[in-house]
Amino acid sequence: DTGLRDGGPAAEVTPPISASPLWPGYTPQPQRPAQTEPTSVTPSYPPLPGVTVPAAGLRAVPLEKLLKNDPVMPRGVLGTAPGGCASRCTMRDPVYRDLTGDGREELVVAVDEIGLRMTWVEVYRAFGNRVRPVLVLYDLTGLTIETYGRDLVVNVVRGDGLTTTRYRWNGTVMAPVTPGNDAQDAEGTPTP
C-alpha cells in the first residue's frame, strides 16, 4: 500500500491574464525627447448628437459619421476620417474590445498627428441606441495601447523613459488606476 488514491477529476486550469496589443503590427516612429505631460480628460460626456447605434452594435455605426458628430474630437483631427489628412496624420485601424465587462464591444480610435507629434485616442461606448466617449486622451505620437483583461494600458516613451498608465471602467468612464484603487485586477478578483 503506497498511500496513493484517486482524488477525482483535477480542477480546471485557467490561464493567467496577459497583455494583448491593440495594434500588434504598429511600430512607433522614433521621437525626439519631449517633456510633454499626458493629457487625459475623464468627465462624463454627453451622447453624440445625430448618431444612433443599431442592434448590431458599434461595429454597424459608420466611423466617419461617428467622428464628424463627436464634439470632443478636435477639429484638426476630424480630417483624419478615411480618405483625409494623409500627408500629416494617420488613423490606426479601429479596434473593438469589451472593456466594461457587459459583453458588448467598445470602440477604440487612435489618430497620429505627425505635425503636432501627438496621438489622439478615444474610447466609445454604446448606451442603448446612443453612443458617447468614455475615454479621451492625447499624448506623444508613438504611444502604444494594449489590453490587460478589460483594462486599457497606454505606454508612451518620453525623454525621461517609459510611462505606463492603466485605465479601468468605473461605471461611468475609463479612469486611470491609481495606487489606492487597483486592489482588484481587470477581472474583478483580488490581486495577491
Secondary structure, DSSP 8 states (H G I E B T S, - for coil): --S-----S---------EEESSTT-------------EEE-S-----TT----TT-GGGS-HHHHHHT-TTS-HHHHTTSTTS-TTTEEE---EEE--SSSSS-EEEEEEEETTTTEEEEEEEEEETTEEEEEEEEEEETT-EEEEETTEEEEEEEETTEEEEEEEEE-SSSEEE--TTS-SB-TTS-B--
